[in-house]
């Protein structure tokens, strides 16, 4: 296929590798290269033929890449990389610090307008696909309430928080939605649920030699912002068990809008995801939106966008005529 969309990947952890394999499933795209802050000779890519370059040299590739997919973390990487790279390239990222999205959007938008590029921020499944479904729900059923339940899934951020507790050698944490709470929402009760009533948290912890179980448990369950507001169970296990039973990264969740219409008829909209691999699915979303950003840029759009601004048809490699015939 000629005129493939030329993709570059910035960062090659779980998300970057997932983007690489997702590109392999999209014949209208080609992976031109990977950029890393690590020594390029130490980065093992899925396809050895794909070149790896130092991120310091990314400026040299302006004009050779249609869309850069940014796979760094939201805490430290993207706040710096997002605006800097958006001035040089069309970009797509998965910035997921919800409270800082408006601020981050303005920074990327300013950079993209200055550089004449097109960028999409904060895509994936939440923020991203779940955001769209929250918007659909409240727009279609203005009289009602929206509920988002996450899990059962491994939370990378919360797992990292547990690993930072003194005495913890290794750990993972799962977020588990309350089946009772979800059923009440599906029944149309529109309950006013507390944080504790929506989810529970379960931790699997490997202790350092000599660490005190009860001290570690107390430090975890009382941790503000992460565990103090939830019913949290802490399980102590061996490193072998952790590696054998908790090495995958499943996740998922549900968005439910419950409301009334017309003559007080109860209506429920539900969207759910069950993911065996969180990073691989997020990567697939990023790749689809890279196609949309490429199309928008070709149409002359400049600046930053979110998933709310992207027409669904732009995600597909199919023509509008094909979509009308096959999917509408």
C-alpha positions as CSV (number, residue, x, y, z in Angstrom):
1,X,0.0,0.0,0.0
2,X,1.4,3.4,-1.0
3,X,1.1,6.6,1.0
4,X,1.0,4.9,4.4
5,X,0.7,7.0,7.5
6,X,4.2,7.3,8.9
7,X,4.2,6.8,12.7
8,X,6.9,7.4,15.3
9,X,6.8,6.1,18.8
10,X,8.2,8.1,21.8
11,X,8.9,5.8,24.7
12,X,9.1,2.1,24.5
13,X,7.7,0.6,27.7
14,X,4.5,-1.5,27.9
15,X,2.5,1.1,26.0
16,X,5.1,1.7,23.3
17,X,5.4,-2.0,22.6
18,X,1.6,-2.2,22.4
19,X,1.5,0.6,19.9
20,X,4.2,-1.2,17.8
21,X,2.1,-4.4,17.7
22,X,-1.1,-2.4,17.0
23,X,0.5,-0.7,14.0
24,X,1.3,-4.2,12.6
25,X,-2.5,-4.8,12.5
26,X,-3.2,-1.6,10.5
27,X,-2.0,-1.9,6.9
28,X,-2.5,1.8,6.1
29,X,0.3,2.6,8.6
30,X,4.1,2.1,8.9
31,X,6.3,2.5,11.9
32,X,9.2,4.6,10.9
33,X,11.2,4.6,14.1
34,X,11.2,4.6,17.9
35,X,12.6,7.4,20.1
36,X,13.8,6.7,23.6
37,X,15.6,8.4,26.4
38,X,17.5,5.2,27.0
39,X,20.6,4.2,25.0
40,X,19.1,3.1,21.7
41,X,21.4,0.1,21.6
42,X,19.7,-1.2,24.7
43,X,16.1,-1.0,23.4
44,X,14.8,-4.3,22.1
45,X,11.9,-3.6,19.7
46,X,9.3,-6.0,18.4
47,X,10.7,-5.8,14.9
48,X,14.5,-5.5,15.0
49,X,14.4,-3.8,11.6
50,X,12.7,-0.7,13.1
51,X,15.4,1.9,14.0
52,X,15.7,3.3,17.5
53,X,17.0,6.8,18.0
54,X,17.8,9.0,21.0
55,X,14.9,11.3,21.9
56,X,17.4,14.1,21.8
57,X,17.6,13.8,18.0
58,X,13.8,13.8,17.4
59,X,14.1,17.3,15.8
60,X,16.0,15.9,12.9
61,X,13.0,13.9,11.8
62,X,10.6,16.7,11.3
63,X,8.9,16.2,7.9
64,X,9.7,12.5,7.9
65,X,6.9,11.4,10.4
66,X,3.2,12.1,10.0
67,X,2.2,11.4,13.6
68,X,4.2,10.9,16.8
69,X,2.5,8.6,19.4
70,X,3.7,9.6,22.9
71,X,3.9,6.7,25.2
72,X,5.4,8.3,28.3
73,X,3.9,8.6,31.7
74,X,1.4,11.3,32.7
75,X,3.2,12.3,35.9
76,X,6.6,13.3,34.6
77,X,7.0,12.6,30.9
78,X,4.0,14.0,29.1
79,X,3.7,17.4,30.8
80,X,7.1,18.2,29.4
81,X,7.1,16.2,26.2
82,X,3.6,16.9,25.0
83,X,3.9,20.6,24.4
84,X,7.5,20.4,23.2
85,X,6.8,17.8,20.6
86,X,3.5,19.2,19.5
87,X,5.3,22.3,18.2
88,X,7.3,20.0,15.8
89,X,5.0,17.1,15.0
90,X,1.3,16.0,14.9
91,X,0.9,14.0,18.2
92,X,-1.4,11.7,20.0
93,X,-1.0,10.9,23.8
94,X,-2.8,9.3,26.7
95,X,-2.4,12.0,29.4
96,X,-4.7,10.7,32.2
97,X,-4.3,13.0,35.1
98,X,-8.0,14.1,34.9
99,X,-7.7,17.2,37.1
100,X,-4.9,18.6,35.0
101,X,-6.4,18.0,31.5
102,X,-7.7,21.5,31.0
103,X,-4.3,23.0,31.9
104,X,-2.4,20.4,29.7
105,X,-4.8,21.0,26.8
106,X,-4.0,24.7,26.8
107,X,-0.2,24.1,26.8
108,X,-0.4,21.6,23.9
109,X,-2.9,23.8,22.0
110,X,-0.6,26.8,22.2
111,X,2.4,24.7,21.0
112,X,0.5,23.1,18.2
113,X,-0.9,26.4,16.9
114,X,2.5,27.9,17.0
115,X,4.0,25.0,15.0
116,X,1.1,24.5,12.6
117,X,0.5,21.0,13.8
118,X,-2.5,18.9,15.0
119,X,-2.5,17.1,18.4
120,X,-4.9,14.9,20.3
121,X,-4.5,14.7,24.1
122,X,-5.9,12.3,26.7
123,X,-7.1,9.3,24.6
124,X,-7.3,5.7,25.6
125,X,-10.2,4.2,27.4
126,X,-10.5,6.5,30.4
127,X,-10.0,9.2,29.6
128,X,-11.0,8.4,26.0
129,X,-13.8,6.0,25.2
130,X,-15.4,6.2,28.6
131,X,-15.4,10.0,28.3
132,X,-17.3,9.8,25.0
133,X,-19.9,7.5,26.6
134,X,-20.3,9.8,29.6
135,X,-21.0,12.6,27.1
136,X,-23.5,10.5,25.1
137,X,-25.3,9.5,28.2
138,X,-25.9,12.9,29.7
139,X,-26.7,14.4,26.4
140,X,-29.3,11.8,25.5
141,X,-30.7,11.5,29.1
142,X,-30.3,15.0,30.7
143,X,-32.5,13.9,33.6
144,X,-30.4,11.3,35.3
145,X,-27.0,10.4,36.7
146,X,-23.8,8.9,35.3
147,X,-21.8,6.2,37.1
148,X,-18.3,4.9,36.2
149,X,-17.0,1.7,37.7
150,X,-13.5,0.5,37.1
151,X,-12.2,-3.0,37.2
152,X,-11.7,-5.7,38.1
153,X,-8.3,-4.6,37.0
154,X,-4.7,-4.0,38.0
155,X,-4.1,-0.3,38.7
156,X,-0.5,0.6,37.8
157,X,-0.7,3.9,39.7
158,X,-2.0,2.3,42.9
159,X,0.4,-0.6,42.6
160,X,3.3,1.9,42.4
161,X,2.0,3.6,45.5
162,X,2.0,0.3,47.4
163,X,5.5,-0.5,46.2
164,X,6.7,2.8,47.7
165,X,5.6,1.8,51.3
166,X,8.7,1.0,53.5
167,X,9.0,-2.8,53.9
168,X,7.4,-3.6,50.5
169,X,9.6,-5.5,48.1
170,X,7.0,-5.9,45.3
171,X,3.3,-5.5,45.0
172,X,0.2,-5.2,42.7
173,X,-3.2,-3.7,43.5
174,X,-6.6,-4.5,41.9
175,X,-9.6,-2.2,41.8
176,X,-12.8,-4.2,42.2
177,X,-16.3,-2.6,41.4
178,X,-19.1,-3.4,43.8
179,X,-21.6,-5.8,42.1
180,X,-24.3,-4.6,44.5
181,X,-23.8,-0.9,43.6
182,X,-23.8,-1.7,39.8
183,X,-27.0,-3.7,40.1
184,X,-28.7,-0.8,42.0
185,X,-27.7,1.5,39.1
186,X,-28.9,-0.9,36.5
187,X,-32.3,-1.2,38.4
188,X,-32.8,2.6,37.9
189,X,-32.5,3.4,41.6
190,X,-30.0,6.3,40.9
191,X,-28.3,5.8,44.2
192,X,-26.1,8.4,45.8
193,X,-23.0,6.2,46.3
194,X,-20.0,7.0,48.4
195,X,-16.5,6.2,47.2
196,X,-16.4,3.3,49.6
197,X,-19.7,1.9,48.2
198,X,-18.5,2.0,44.6
199,X,-15.2,0.0,44.7
200,X,-13.0,-2.1,46.9
201,X,-9.2,-2.5,46.6
202,X,-7.2,-5.6,47.0
203,X,-3.4,-5.7,47.3
204,X,-0.9,-8.5,46.9
205,X,2.3,-7.7,48.6
206,X,5.8,-9.3,48.8
207,X,7.6,-8.1,52.0
208,X,11.2,-7.2,52.4
209,X,13.1,-9.5,54.7
210,X,12.3,-8.5,58.3
211,X,9.4,-6.2,57.5
212,X,6.5,-6.1,59.9
213,X,3.2,-7.3,58.3
214,X,0.9,-5.2,60.5
215,X,3.0,-2.0,60.0
216,X,2.9,-2.4,56.2
217,X,-0.8,-3.2,56.2
218,X,-1.6,-0.1,58.3
219,X,0.5,2.1,56.1
220,X,-1.3,0.8,53.0
221,X,-5.0,0.9,54.2
222,X,-4.5,4.4,55.8
223,X,-2.8,6.0,52.8
224,X,-4.7,9.2,51.9
225,X,-5.9,9.7,48.3
226,X,-5.2,6.0,47.5
227,X,-6.7,3.6,50.1
228,X,-8.1,5.5,53.1
229,X,-11.5,6.0,51.5
230,X,-11.9,2.4,50.4
231,X,-12.3,-1.1,52.0
232,X,-8.9,-2.4,51.3
233,X,-7.6,-6.0,51.7
234,X,-3.9,-6.7,51.9
235,X,-2.6,-10.2,51.1
236,X,1.0,-11.1,51.8
237,X,2.4,-13.6,49.2
238,X,5.8,-14.9,48.0
239,X,7.6,-13.4,45.0
240,X,7.1,-16.7,43.1
241,X,3.3,-16.4,43.6
242,X,3.4,-12.8,42.5
243,X,5.3,-13.6,39.3
244,X,3.1,-16.7,38.5
245,X,-0.3,-15.3,39.3
246,X,-0.1,-11.5,38.9
247,X,2.1,-10.7,36.0
248,X,-0.6,-9.8,33.5
249,X,-2.3,-6.4,33.4
250,X,-6.1,-6.9,33.0
251,X,-8.5,-4.1,33.4
252,X,-11.9,-2.8,32.3
253,X,-15.0,-1.2,33.6
254,X,-18.5,0.1,33.0
255,X,-20.1,3.5,32.3
256,X,-23.8,3.6,33.1
257,X,-26.2,6.5,32.5
258,X,-29.5,6.0,34.3
259,X,-32.2,8.5,33.6
260,X,-35.8,9.2,32.7
261,X,-37.4,10.4,29.4
262,X,-40.8,11.5,28.2
263,X,-43.5,10.3,30.6
264,X,-41.0,9.4,33.3
265,X,-39.9,6.2,31.6
266,X,-36.7,4.7,33.1
267,X,-33.9,4.4,30.6
268,X,-30.4,2.9,31.1
269,X,-27.4,3.2,28.8
270,X,-24.4,0.9,29.5
271,X,-20.9,0.7,28.0
272,X,-18.4,-1.9,29.2
273,X,-14.9,-3.1,28.6
274,X,-13.2,-6.4,29.7
275,X,-9.5,-6.1,28.9
276,X,-7.0,-8.9,29.2
277,X,-4.2,-6.4,28.5
278,X,-4.7,-2.8,29.6
279,X,-1.7,-1.4,27.8
280,X,-2.4,-3.3,24.5
281,X,-5.9,-2.0,24.4
282,X,-4.9,1.5,25.2
283,X,-2.3,1.3,22.5
284,X,-4.9,0.2,19.9
285,X,-7.0,3.3,20.8
286,X,-4.0,5.5,20.3
287,X,-3.3,4.1,16.9
288,X,-6.8,4.6,15.7
289,X,-6.8,8.2,16.8
290,X,-3.4,8.7,15.1
291,X,-5.2,8.0,11.9
292,X,-7.9,10.6,12.8
293,X,-5.3,13.2,13.6
294,X,-3.5,12.5,10.3
295,X,-6.8,13.1,8.4
296,X,-7.6,16.3,10.4
297,X,-4.2,17.7,9.7
298,X,-4.6,16.9,6.0
299,X,-7.9,18.8,6.1
300,X,-6.1,21.9,7.5
301,X,-7.0,21.7,11.2
302,X,-4.4,23.0,13.6
303,X,-4.1,23.0,17.4
304,X,-5.1,20.5,20.1
305,X,-8.2,18.3,20.2
306,X,-9.8,15.8,22.5
307,X,-11.9,12.8,21.7
308,X,-15.0,15.0,22.0
309,X,-13.9,16.8,18.9
310,X,-13.2,13.8,16.6
311,X,-15.9,12.5,14.3
312,X,-16.0,8.7,14.7
313,X,-15.6,8.1,10.9
314,X,-12.1,9.6,11.1
315,X,-10.9,6.6,13.2
316,X,-11.6,4.1,10.4
317,X,-9.4,3.4,7.4
318,X,-12.6,2.9,5.4
319,X,-14.1,5.6,3.2
320,X,-17.3,7.5,4.3
321,X,-19.2,5.6,1.5
322,X,-18.0,2.2,2.8
323,X,-19.0,3.1,6.4
324,X,-22.5,4.2,5.2
325,X,-22.9,0.9,3.3
326,X,-21.4,-1.5,5.8
327,X,-22.0,-0.1,9.3
328,X,-24.7,2.5,9.3
